[in-house]
Amino acid sequence: MEPTETAIFEPLEGAGPDTGPEVHRLVMGRYRLVRRLGAGGFGVVWEAHDEQLDRLVAGKTIDTSTDEVAARAEREAQAAARLTHPGIVALYESARDPDAIHLVSELVFGNTLGELLADEALSDRDIVRIGVALADALEHAHGRGVVHRDIKPANVMIPDNAESEAAIVKLTDFGVARLAGDDTITRNGDIVGTFSYMAPEQAEGLEADEASDLYSLGLVLYEALSGVNPVRGETPAETARNVGTELPPLDSWRPDLPGELCEAIDRAVCVDPDYRGTVVELRDELELSLDRTAAETLPPPPAWPAGAEAPVLRPRPVRRPVSVGERAMAAAAGALVCGAAVAALPADAPLDHGSAPLAALAAAVACGLLPRAGTLLTVAGLAIAFVACGVAGWAVLLVAAFLPGLLLMPRDGASWLLPAGAPALGMAGISLAFPAFAGQASAPGRRAVLGGLGLWWLLLAEPVASPTLLLGDPAGLPAAGAWQASVSATVADVLVPIVASGAPLIALVWAAAAWALPALPVGHRSIADLAFLAVWAGGLAAATALAASALGPAGQGAPLRGLVAGAAAAALVALVAVAVRPRE
C-alpha cells in the first residue's frame, strides 16, 4: 500500500520517485527527499529518507510567504509536539528557514477512513473499533489542551499494520487545532474546519472545545455506520443550512444495530453541547457494544427502504439519549427516595414499613428503565401515598423539592431525583459532600443546577428529619404534628418561613462550588491535588457558614451540623474521583 498524506495536500498526479527538481535534496541536514506524495495550497508533502536513523518519514515543506499559512504551520507543530499517542501521527522534528517551515513526521502506510468507507471495506465492528481508538486519541489530545477542530474521515488514517489496538487509527492534521493557554490563530467569529462535520457552535463562530470534537467524531461514526451524512447537502450553501439541525436517530437508518450503540452516537451529535457527554463516555459505550456488532464486511444497507419516506432533517427539540451510567444513577436515586420515604412514614400509617424495600425496588426499575416517566410516576405515587397516610404536608414538600429540577432540567429526567442525595448525606452528618458529587457531572450548567438543588432538597427535608441535617429549621417553625396533615398549613408555616429565612440563597454557594470543581488544576496524582481540593472544600465550608450566618434572626443561629466532617468528605470524594479518572 502506498503511503498517504491526507492533512492539507491533494494527490499529485504523475508524481514519482524521480520527478521534479527538488528530488534528492537534503532538508534540515538529514532528510533526503525521495518523492512527492501530495501538494496543495499550504505546501508540499514528501516521502523522505532520514539518513541519520535510516528510516522513511513524511516531510512537509510549507511556504511561509503569508502570515496565515505560517501561523497554521506553527500551530500544527506546537499541537503535535504536545501529543504522544499511538493513535496520533507523531511529529519527529520541525524547523524554519527564511522561505519555509519544515515538519518531519511519522510516515503512515495505509488508507484514509474515507477511502475505506467508499470501498465498503469495513464491517460494523471495524467501525466501532476505529471509534474507540479515535475517542482514546482525542481524550489524550484534550487532556493536553489540544482541540483538533477538524475531525473528518479524510483526517483519519488506517494503517496497514497496526502495532496495537490503540494504533489502528492515526489522527492527522492539527493545523487548525486550538491550544489551551495560547491565543488561537483565528479571531472570534472566524470559522475553521469542514462544514459537513462541524459542530453547530463551531459553525456559528463560537470557540470550539472538546464537545465540538466529540460532535465531529460522532458524526463520522454516524456516517460510517449509516452510509449517510445528513448534514452534507448538494451545495455548500445547503450544507451550511443543515449544520445545527438535529439528525435523524441512527436507528432510523440502521435498526439492526445495538440500541446502546445508536444511543451513544445520537448523544454525541446532540445539537446542545451540554448534552453530548464526553469522549471518555463515548469510548466506554462503544467498547460495551463491540461484541454485539457484526464482524462481517457487508455492503451498507439502502439509505431507506424502497417506497418508504426517508428521515427528514428538521429543527426540533434535542432528543437526549440516556447513558447506562445515568440510568443506574436514576435507579439508585429513585430507590433512595422511595425507600426512605416509606420507611419514614408515621407508625400508625396504613402503609406497612416493611414494604419499603419492595417500594424501593419498584422505583429503581421504573426510574432506571424510563428515567423521565419512571421518575414522574415515582414522585406522583409517593405524593398520593403521603396524602393517603395522613401526611399531606410531606407531599407538598416533596413536590416543592422536585419541581425546580423538572423546570431547570426538563429533558434530563435521569437527574431529577439526584439532589435527594444531599439530605441522605445529611443523615450521616456529611451533607457538605454533595457539591463534590454534583461536580462530577460533565456539563457546567448541570453541575451548577445539581449543586444548588441539593441544598434546596436539604432545606425541605430538615422539618421532617431528625437529627438536624445541616442548618436545622428556621426559627419559629412549628412542630411537625402541627402542619404535616394540612396542605395549607405546610405552605404557610413551613415553605414560606424557609424561603423568607433566606436559606435558599446558600444554594448559590453549592452551585458555584460544583460548577468550579472540574476547573481545579488537579489530576497529577500528587500532594498538590490534595492541597487544591482541601482549599476548595475549605472554601465551600467557609462560604456555607458565612452565608448561613448572614441570615440574621430568621436563621436558626445554631452551629452547622457536620461542617468540618462534610468538608473533609467533600475533599475525599473529589480526590477519589480524580484518582479513578483514566490517565491521559
C-alpha positions as CSV (number, residue, x, y, z in Angstrom):
1,M,0.0,0.0,0.0
2,E,1.3,3.5,-0.9
3,P,1.8,5.9,2.0
4,T,-0.9,8.5,2.1
5,E,-0.7,12.1,3.4
6,T,-4.2,13.5,3.9
7,A,-3.8,16.6,6.0
8,I,-3.9,19.6,3.7
9,F,-2.5,18.2,0.4
10,E,-4.2,17.0,-2.7
11,P,-2.8,13.9,-4.5
12,L,-0.2,14.9,-7.1
13,E,-1.0,13.2,-10.4
14,G,2.0,11.8,-12.1
15,A,4.2,12.1,-9.1
16,G,7.0,9.5,-9.0
17,P,10.3,8.9,-7.3
18,D,12.3,10.9,-9.7
19,T,10.1,13.8,-10.8
20,G,10.8,17.4,-10.1
21,P,14.0,19.4,-9.3
22,E,13.5,19.0,-5.6
23,V,14.0,15.3,-5.5
24,H,17.1,14.1,-3.7
25,R,17.5,17.5,-2.0
26,L,18.7,17.3,1.6
27,V,16.5,19.1,4.1
28,M,17.5,20.1,7.7
29,G,20.8,18.4,7.1
30,R,19.5,14.8,7.4
31,Y,16.3,14.2,5.4
32,R,16.7,13.2,1.7
33,L,13.6,13.9,-0.3
34,V,12.5,10.8,-2.2
35,R,9.3,11.7,-3.9
36,R,6.3,14.0,-3.7
37,L,3.2,12.5,-2.2
38,G,0.9,15.4,-2.4
39,A,0.6,19.2,-2.9
40,G,-1.9,21.9,-2.0
41,G,-2.4,25.5,-1.1
42,F,-0.3,25.1,2.0
43,G,2.8,23.4,0.5
44,V,4.1,20.0,-0.5
45,V,4.5,16.7,1.4
46,W,7.3,14.4,0.6
47,E,8.3,10.9,1.3
48,A,11.8,11.3,2.7
49,H,14.7,9.2,4.0
50,D,16.2,10.0,7.4
51,E,19.9,9.5,6.7
52,Q,20.8,9.5,10.4
53,L,18.3,6.9,11.6
54,D,17.8,5.1,8.2
55,R,14.0,5.3,8.1
56,L,11.3,6.7,5.9
57,V,9.5,9.8,7.1
58,A,6.9,12.2,5.9
59,G,8.2,15.7,5.3
60,K,6.1,18.8,4.8
61,T,7.6,21.9,3.2
62,I,5.2,24.8,3.9
63,D,5.7,28.1,2.2
64,T,5.6,30.9,4.7
65,S,5.1,33.8,2.3
66,T,1.7,34.6,4.0
67,D,1.2,35.1,7.7
68,E,-1.9,32.8,7.7
69,V,-0.1,29.8,6.3
70,A,2.9,30.4,8.6
71,A,0.7,30.6,11.6
72,R,-1.1,27.4,10.6
73,A,2.1,25.5,10.2
74,E,3.5,26.7,13.5
75,R,0.2,25.8,15.2
76,E,0.3,22.3,13.8
77,A,3.9,21.8,15.1
78,Q,3.0,23.2,18.5
79,A,-0.1,20.9,18.8
80,A,1.7,17.8,17.6
81,A,4.6,18.5,19.9
82,R,2.3,18.2,22.9
83,L,1.0,14.8,21.9
84,T,2.5,11.3,22.2
85,H,-0.1,8.7,21.5
86,P,-0.2,5.7,19.2
87,G,-3.4,6.9,17.6
88,I,-2.0,10.3,16.6
89,V,0.6,10.8,13.8
90,A,3.9,11.5,15.6
91,L,5.9,14.7,14.9
92,Y,9.6,14.0,14.9
93,E,11.1,17.4,14.2
94,S,10.3,20.9,12.9
95,A,12.4,23.7,11.6
96,R,12.0,27.1,9.9
97,D,14.2,28.8,7.3
98,P,13.6,32.2,5.6
99,D,11.3,30.6,2.9
100,A,9.5,27.7,4.5
101,I,8.6,25.7,7.6
102,H,9.6,22.0,7.6
103,L,7.7,19.4,9.5
104,V,9.0,15.9,9.8
105,S,6.6,13.3,11.0
106,E,5.7,9.6,11.0
107,L,5.1,8.1,7.5
108,V,1.9,6.1,7.6
109,F,1.3,3.3,5.1
110,G,-2.4,2.7,4.6
111,N,-5.7,4.4,3.6
112,T,-7.8,7.1,4.9
113,L,-11.0,6.2,6.7
114,G,-12.9,8.0,3.9
115,E,-11.3,5.8,1.2
116,L,-12.1,2.6,3.1
117,L,-15.7,3.6,3.6
118,A,-16.0,4.4,-0.1
119,D,-14.7,1.0,-0.9
120,E,-17.1,-0.6,1.6
121,A,-14.1,-2.4,3.2
122,L,-15.1,-2.1,6.9
123,S,-17.5,-4.1,9.0
124,D,-19.6,-2.6,11.7
125,R,-17.2,-4.0,14.3
126,D,-14.3,-2.4,12.4
127,I,-16.0,1.0,12.6
128,V,-16.7,0.7,16.3
129,R,-13.1,-0.3,16.9
130,I,-12.0,2.7,15.0
131,G,-14.4,4.8,17.0
132,V,-12.9,3.5,20.3
133,A,-9.4,4.3,19.1
134,L,-10.3,7.8,17.9
135,A,-12.0,8.6,21.1
136,D,-8.9,7.4,23.0
137,A,-6.7,9.6,20.9
138,L,-9.0,12.6,21.4
139,E,-9.0,12.0,25.1
140,H,-5.2,12.2,25.1
141,A,-5.3,15.4,23.0
142,H,-7.9,17.1,25.1
143,G,-6.0,16.2,28.3
144,R,-3.1,18.1,26.9
145,G,-5.1,21.2,26.0
146,V,-5.4,20.5,22.3
147,V,-8.7,20.7,20.5
148,H,-8.5,19.3,16.9
149,R,-11.4,21.2,15.3
150,D,-11.4,19.3,12.0
151,I,-12.3,15.6,12.7
152,K,-13.4,14.0,9.4
153,P,-12.7,10.7,7.5
154,A,-10.0,12.3,5.4
155,N,-8.0,13.2,8.5
156,V,-8.1,9.7,9.9
157,M,-5.5,7.2,8.6
158,I,-6.0,3.4,8.9
159,P,-2.5,1.9,8.9
160,D,-1.9,-1.4,7.0
161,N,-0.1,-2.9,10.0
162,A,-1.1,-1.5,13.4
163,E,1.3,-2.3,16.3
164,S,-1.5,-2.2,18.9
165,E,-5.3,-1.7,19.2
166,A,-4.8,1.9,20.0
167,A,-2.7,2.3,16.8
168,I,-5.4,1.0,14.4
169,V,-6.0,4.7,13.6
170,K,-3.7,7.7,13.1
171,L,-5.3,11.1,13.6
172,T,-3.7,13.7,11.3
173,D,-3.8,17.4,10.5
174,F,-3.6,19.6,13.7
175,G,-3.2,22.7,11.5
176,V,-6.4,24.4,12.8
177,A,-6.1,23.0,16.3
178,R,-6.9,25.2,19.3
179,L,-4.3,25.1,22.1
180,A,-5.2,25.8,25.7
181,G,-3.3,28.6,27.3
182,D,-2.4,30.2,24.0
183,D,-4.0,32.6,21.5
184,T,-5.7,30.8,18.6
185,I,-4.9,31.6,15.0
186,T,-8.5,32.6,14.4
187,R,-10.4,35.6,15.7
188,N,-13.7,35.3,17.5
189,G,-16.3,34.8,14.8
190,D,-13.9,33.1,12.4
191,I,-14.9,29.6,11.2
192,V,-12.4,26.8,10.8
193,G,-13.0,23.2,10.0
194,T,-15.2,21.3,7.5
195,F,-18.8,22.3,7.4
196,S,-20.2,18.8,6.8
197,Y,-18.6,17.5,10.0
198,M,-18.6,20.7,12.1
199,A,-20.4,21.2,15.4
200,P,-23.2,23.8,15.4
201,E,-21.5,26.1,17.8
202,Q,-18.3,25.9,15.8
203,A,-20.2,26.8,12.6
204,E,-21.6,29.9,14.5
205,G,-18.0,31.2,15.0
206,L,-18.0,30.4,18.7
207,E,-15.0,28.9,20.4
208,A,-14.7,25.2,19.6
209,D,-13.9,22.9,22.6
210,E,-13.8,19.3,23.5
211,A,-17.6,18.9,22.9
212,S,-17.1,20.2,19.4
213,D,-14.6,17.5,18.6
214,L,-16.9,14.9,20.2
215,Y,-19.7,16.0,17.8
216,S,-17.5,15.7,14.8
217,L,-16.4,12.2,15.9
218,G,-20.0,11.2,16.5
219,L,-20.9,12.4,13.0
220,V,-18.0,10.5,11.5
221,L,-19.2,7.3,13.1
222,Y,-22.9,8.1,12.2
223,E,-21.9,8.4,8.6
224,A,-19.7,5.3,8.7
225,L,-22.4,3.1,10.1
226,S,-25.4,4.5,8.2
227,G,-23.7,5.3,4.9
228,V,-25.3,8.8,5.1
229,N,-24.1,12.2,6.3
230,P,-27.4,14.1,6.8
231,V,-25.5,17.4,7.1
232,R,-23.9,17.2,3.7
233,G,-26.1,18.9,1.1
234,E,-25.9,19.1,-2.7
235,T,-24.3,22.6,-2.5
236,P,-22.1,24.3,0.1
237,A,-25.0,26.6,1.0
238,E,-27.3,23.7,1.7
239,T,-24.7,22.1,3.8
240,A,-24.2,25.3,5.8
241,R,-28.0,25.4,6.4
242,N,-28.1,21.9,7.6
243,V,-25.5,22.5,10.3
244,G,-27.3,22.8,13.6
245,T,-30.4,20.8,12.7
246,E,-31.0,17.7,14.8
247,L,-30.0,14.5,12.9
248,P,-32.5,11.6,12.5
249,P,-31.8,8.9,15.1
250,L,-29.2,6.5,13.9
251,D,-31.5,3.5,14.4
252,S,-33.9,5.1,11.8
253,W,-31.2,4.2,9.2
254,R,-29.9,1.1,10.9
255,P,-32.5,-0.6,13.1
256,D,-30.3,-3.7,13.1
257,L,-27.6,-2.0,15.2
258,P,-27.5,-2.4,19.0
259,G,-29.7,0.1,20.7
260,E,-26.9,1.2,23.1
261,L,-24.6,1.9,20.2
262,C,-27.2,4.1,18.4
263,E,-27.9,5.9,21.7
264,A,-24.3,6.6,22.3
265,I,-23.7,8.1,18.8
266,D,-27.0,10.0,18.9
267,R,-26.0,11.6,22.2
268,A,-22.6,12.6,20.7
269,V,-24.3,14.5,17.9
270,C,-26.8,16.4,20.1
271,V,-27.2,20.0,18.9
272,D,-26.7,21.2,22.5
273,P,-23.1,20.6,23.6
274,D,-24.2,20.3,27.3
275,Y,-26.0,17.0,26.4
276,R,-23.2,15.3,24.4
277,G,-21.3,13.8,27.3
278,T,-17.6,13.3,27.0
279,V,-15.2,11.4,24.6
280,V,-14.5,9.1,27.6
281,E,-18.2,8.2,27.9
282,L,-18.5,7.6,24.2
283,R,-15.4,5.4,24.2
284,D,-16.7,3.3,27.0
285,E,-20.1,2.9,25.4
286,L,-18.5,1.9,22.1
287,E,-16.4,-0.7,23.8
288,L,-19.5,-2.2,25.5
289,S,-21.2,-2.6,22.1
290,L,-18.3,-4.2,20.4
291,D,-19.4,-7.8,20.9
292,R,-22.8,-7.0,19.6
293,T,-21.8,-5.6,16.3
294,A,-21.3,-7.6,13.1
295,A,-17.8,-8.7,12.2
296,E,-18.6,-9.5,8.6
297,T,-17.9,-6.9,5.9
298,L,-21.2,-6.2,4.3
299,P,-22.3,-3.5,1.8
300,P,-24.2,-0.8,3.6
301,P,-28.0,-1.1,3.6
302,P,-30.0,1.1,1.2
303,A,-30.3,4.6,2.5
304,W,-34.0,3.9,3.1
305,P,-36.3,1.0,2.1
306,A,-37.9,1.4,-1.3
307,G,-41.3,3.1,-1.1
308,A,-40.7,4.4,2.4
309,E,-40.2,8.0,3.3
310,A,-36.6,8.8,4.4
311,P,-36.0,10.7,7.6
312,V,-36.1,14.4,7.1
313,L,-33.9,16.9,8.7
314,R,-35.9,19.5,10.6
315,P,-35.2,21.6,13.7
316,R,-36.9,20.0,16.7
317,P,-36.2,19.7,20.5
318,V,-33.0,17.9,21.2
319,R,-33.5,14.2,22.0
320,R,-31.0,13.4,24.7
321,P,-30.1,9.7,24.8
322,V,-29.6,8.5,28.4
323,S,-26.4,6.5,29.1
324,V,-26.2,3.3,31.1
325,G,-24.5,5.2,33.9
326,E,-27.2,7.8,34.1
327,R,-29.9,5.1,34.2
328,A,-28.0,3.5,37.1
329,M,-27.9,6.8,39.0
330,A,-31.6,7.4,38.3
331,A,-32.4,4.0,39.6
332,A,-30.4,4.5,42.7
333,A,-31.9,7.9,43.4
334,G,-35.4,6.5,42.9
335,A,-34.8,3.7,45.2
336,L,-33.3,6.0,47.8
337,V,-36.2,8.5,47.8
338,C,-39.0,5.9,47.7
339,G,-37.4,3.5,50.2
340,A,-36.6,6.3,52.7
341,A,-40.0,8.0,52.3
342,V,-41.9,4.8,53.0
343,A,-39.7,3.9,55.9
344,A,-40.1,7.3,57.5
345,L,-44.0,7.2,57.5
346,P,-45.7,7.6,60.9
347,A,-46.0,4.3,62.8
348,D,-49.8,4.4,62.5
349,A,-49.8,4.9,58.7
350,P,-51.8,2.3,56.8
351,L,-48.7,1.5,54.6
352,D,-46.6,-1.1,56.2
353,H,-43.0,0.0,56.8
354,G,-41.8,-3.5,55.8
355,S,-42.8,-2.7,52.2
356,A,-40.0,-0.1,51.9
357,P,-37.6,-2.5,50.2
358,L,-40.2,-3.5,47.7
359,A,-41.2,0.1,47.0
360,A,-37.5,1.0,46.6
361,L,-37.1,-1.8,44.1
362,A,-40.1,-0.8,42.1
363,A,-38.9,2.8,41.9
364,A,-35.4,1.7,40.9
365,V,-36.8,-0.4,38.0
366,A,-39.1,2.4,36.9
367,C,-36.5,5.2,37.1
368,G,-33.8,3.1,35.5
369,L,-35.8,1.9,32.5
370,L,-37.7,5.1,31.9
371,P,-35.9,7.9,33.7
372,R,-38.4,10.6,32.9
373,A,-41.7,8.7,33.0
374,G,-40.5,6.5,35.8
375,T,-39.4,9.4,38.0
376,L,-42.7,11.3,37.4
377,L,-44.6,8.1,38.4
378,T,-42.4,7.6,41.5
379,V,-43.0,11.2,42.7
380,A,-46.7,11.1,41.9
381,G,-47.1,7.8,43.7
382,L,-45.3,9.0,46.8
383,A,-47.3,12.1,46.9
384,I,-50.5,10.1,46.7
385,A,-49.3,7.7,49.4
386,F,-48.4,10.6,51.7
387,V,-51.9,12.0,51.4
388,A,-53.4,8.6,52.0
389,C,-51.3,8.1,55.1
390,G,-52.4,11.5,56.6
391,V,-49.2,13.4,55.9
392,A,-50.3,15.6,53.0
393,G,-47.8,18.2,54.1
394,W,-45.0,15.8,53.2
395,A,-46.5,15.6,49.7
396,V,-46.3,19.4,49.5
397,L,-42.6,19.4,50.5
398,L,-41.8,16.5,48.0
399,V,-43.4,18.3,45.1
400,A,-41.8,21.6,46.1
401,A,-38.4,19.9,46.2
402,F,-38.9,18.2,42.9
403,L,-40.4,20.9,40.7
404,P,-37.3,23.1,40.3
405,G,-35.3,20.2,38.8
406,L,-38.2,19.5,36.4
407,L,-38.2,23.1,35.3
408,L,-34.5,23.7,35.1
409,M,-33.6,20.3,33.5
410,P,-36.8,19.4,31.6
411,R,-35.1,16.9,29.3
412,D,-32.8,15.4,31.9
413,G,-35.2,13.0,33.7
414,A,-32.3,10.9,35.0
415,S,-31.1,13.8,37.1
416,W,-34.4,14.9,38.7
417,L,-34.0,12.9,41.9
418,L,-30.2,13.1,42.2
419,P,-30.4,16.1,44.6
420,A,-32.1,13.9,47.1
421,G,-28.6,12.6,47.8
422,A,-27.9,15.8,49.9
423,P,-30.4,15.0,52.7
424,A,-29.3,11.4,52.6
425,L,-25.7,12.5,53.2
426,G,-27.1,14.9,55.8
427,M,-28.4,11.9,57.8
428,A,-24.7,10.8,58.1
429,G,-23.6,14.4,59.1
430,I,-21.7,15.0,55.8
431,S,-24.2,16.9,53.7
432,L,-21.5,19.3,52.6
433,A,-20.0,16.4,50.5
434,F,-22.9,16.7,48.0
435,P,-21.4,19.5,45.8
436,A,-18.4,17.2,45.2
437,F,-20.8,14.6,43.8
438,A,-22.6,17.2,41.8
439,G,-19.3,18.4,40.5
440,Q,-18.7,15.2,38.6
441,A,-21.4,16.0,36.0
442,S,-19.8,16.7,32.6
443,A,-21.9,19.8,31.6
444,P,-21.2,23.0,33.6
445,G,-24.8,24.0,33.8
446,R,-25.8,20.6,35.0
447,R,-23.2,20.7,37.7
448,A,-24.4,24.1,39.0
449,V,-28.1,23.1,38.9
450,L,-27.5,19.8,40.8
451,G,-25.3,21.5,43.4
452,G,-27.9,24.2,44.1
453,L,-30.8,21.8,44.1
454,G,-29.0,19.6,46.6
455,L,-29.2,22.5,49.1
456,W,-32.9,23.0,48.3
457,W,-33.8,19.4,48.9
458,L,-31.8,19.5,52.2
459,L,-33.8,22.6,53.4
460,L,-37.1,20.9,52.7
461,A,-36.1,17.7,54.4
462,E,-35.0,19.5,57.6
463,P,-38.5,19.9,59.0
464,V,-39.2,16.1,58.9
465,A,-35.6,14.9,59.7
466,S,-34.0,14.0,62.9
467,P,-31.3,14.9,63.8
468,T,-30.5,18.2,62.1
469,L,-29.1,17.6,58.6
470,L,-27.1,20.8,58.3
471,L,-28.9,24.1,59.1
472,G,-31.8,23.0,61.1
473,D,-35.3,24.6,60.9
474,P,-35.7,28.3,60.6
475,A,-36.6,30.0,63.9
476,G,-40.2,29.7,64.9
477,L,-41.1,26.7,62.7
478,P,-43.9,24.7,64.4
479,A,-43.5,21.0,65.3
480,A,-44.3,18.6,62.5
481,G,-47.5,17.5,64.2
482,A,-49.0,20.9,63.8
483,W,-48.7,21.1,60.0
484,Q,-47.9,17.7,58.4
485,A,-51.6,16.7,57.9
486,S,-52.5,20.0,56.2
487,V,-51.5,21.3,52.8
488,S,-52.3,25.0,53.6
489,A,-50.5,24.8,57.0
490,T,-47.4,23.3,55.3
491,V,-47.3,26.1,52.8
492,A,-48.0,28.9,55.4
493,D,-46.0,27.5,58.3
494,V,-43.1,25.7,56.5
495,L,-42.5,26.7,52.9
496,V,-43.0,30.4,53.4
497,P,-40.7,30.6,56.5
498,I,-38.0,28.6,54.8
499,V,-38.0,30.9,51.8
500,A,-38.3,34.0,53.9
501,S,-35.3,32.9,56.0
502,G,-33.0,33.5,53.0
503,A,-31.5,30.0,53.5
504,P,-32.2,29.1,49.8
505,L,-29.5,31.6,48.9
506,I,-26.9,29.2,50.2
507,A,-27.8,27.2,47.1
508,L,-25.7,29.7,45.1
509,V,-22.7,28.7,47.1
510,W,-23.2,25.0,46.4
511,A,-23.9,25.7,42.8
512,A,-20.7,27.7,42.4
513,A,-18.7,25.0,44.2
514,A,-20.0,22.2,42.0
515,W,-19.6,24.3,38.8
516,A,-15.9,25.2,39.6
517,L,-14.7,21.8,40.8
518,P,-13.5,20.5,37.4
519,A,-11.6,23.7,36.8
520,L,-9.2,22.9,39.6
521,P,-5.6,22.1,38.4
522,V,-5.7,18.5,39.7
523,G,-5.1,15.2,38.1
524,H,-1.4,14.8,38.6
525,R,-1.8,12.1,41.4
526,S,0.4,14.3,43.7
527,I,0.2,16.1,47.0
528,A,-0.8,19.2,45.1
529,D,-4.1,17.6,44.2
530,L,-4.9,17.1,47.9
531,A,-3.9,20.7,48.6
532,F,-6.1,22.2,45.9
533,L,-9.0,20.0,46.9
534,A,-8.6,20.9,50.5
535,V,-8.7,24.6,49.7
536,W,-11.8,24.0,47.6
537,A,-13.6,22.1,50.3
538,G,-12.5,24.6,53.0
539,G,-13.8,27.4,50.8
540,L,-17.1,25.6,50.4
541,A,-17.4,25.1,54.2
542,A,-16.5,28.7,54.9
543,A,-18.8,30.2,52.3
544,T,-21.7,28.0,53.5
545,A,-21.1,29.0,57.1
546,L,-20.8,32.7,56.1
547,A,-24.0,32.6,54.1
548,A,-25.8,30.9,57.0
549,S,-24.6,33.4,59.5
550,A,-25.8,36.3,57.2
551,L,-29.4,35.0,57.5
552,G,-29.8,37.0,60.7
553,P,-32.7,36.5,63.1
554,A,-34.6,34.4,60.6
555,G,-31.9,31.7,60.7
556,Q,-31.6,29.1,63.4
557,G,-28.4,30.6,64.8
558,A,-27.1,27.2,65.9
559,P,-23.7,25.8,64.7
560,L,-24.0,24.0,61.4
561,R,-24.0,20.2,61.8
562,G,-21.2,18.3,60.2
563,L,-19.4,21.4,58.7
564,V,-15.9,20.0,59.2
565,A,-16.8,16.4,58.5
566,G,-18.7,17.4,55.4
567,A,-15.8,19.4,54.1
568,A,-13.4,16.5,54.7
569,A,-15.8,14.2,52.9
570,A,-16.2,16.6,50.0
571,A,-12.4,16.7,49.6
572,L,-12.2,12.9,49.8
573,V,-15.0,12.4,47.2
574,A,-13.3,14.8,44.8
575,L,-9.9,13.2,45.4
576,V,-11.2,9.7,44.7
577,A,-12.9,11.0,41.5
578,V,-9.5,12.3,40.4
579,A,-7.8,9.1,41.3
580,V,-10.1,6.8,39.4
581,R,-10.2,9.1,36.4
582,P,-8.3,7.5,33.5
583,R,-4.8,8.9,32.9
584,E,-4.3,10.9,29.8
